[in-house]
Amino acid sequence: MQLIESGARGVSMVYQLGVDRILIPLAIVAGLAGGAMIGSEIARMQAPESPYMH
């Protein structure tokens, strides 16, 4: 019984480490994509109106 409990704790720790290794890069990519979207909107708002651009 003790072996099963220690094995379950080990599997739980490996799962948590794996999730952590996936979530951090996803958070970085989401932050970069959000910053790019906000930056492009700001650039579009500051650009002068041109009759030649649609």
N, C-alpha and C positions, 0 to 999 in steps of 0.2 A: 504494500500500500504506500509506503514511504517513497519507493522508487517511482511510482506513478505520479505522486504529487510533485516530486522534484523534476520529473520529465515534463509535466504540464507547465511548471514555472519556466523551464528552459524554453519550451516552445512559445510561450507567451512573450518572453523577452525577445526572442528572435523575430517574432511577428511585429512587435513594437519598434524594433530597430529598422526593420524593412519598411514599415509605413513611414517612419521618420525620413528615411532616405528617399522616398518618393515624394512626400509632401513638400519638402524644402525646395527642390528644383521646380516643382509645379507652382509654388508661391512666387518664386523668382520670375518665372516666365509670365505668370499672370500680372505681376507688377510691371514688368517691362512692356507688356502689351497694353496695359492700362495707361502707362505713361506716354506711349507712342500715340494712342488714340487722343488723349488730352492735348498733347503737343500739336498734333495735326489740326485739331479743332481751333486751338489758339492761333496757329499760323494762318488758318483760313479766315478767321475773324479779323486779323490784322492786315491781311492783304488788301490792296486797293481794288476797287471794282473796275473791271476791264470789259468793254463791250465785245472783245474778241474771245474771251474765255467763257465756257459754258460749264 
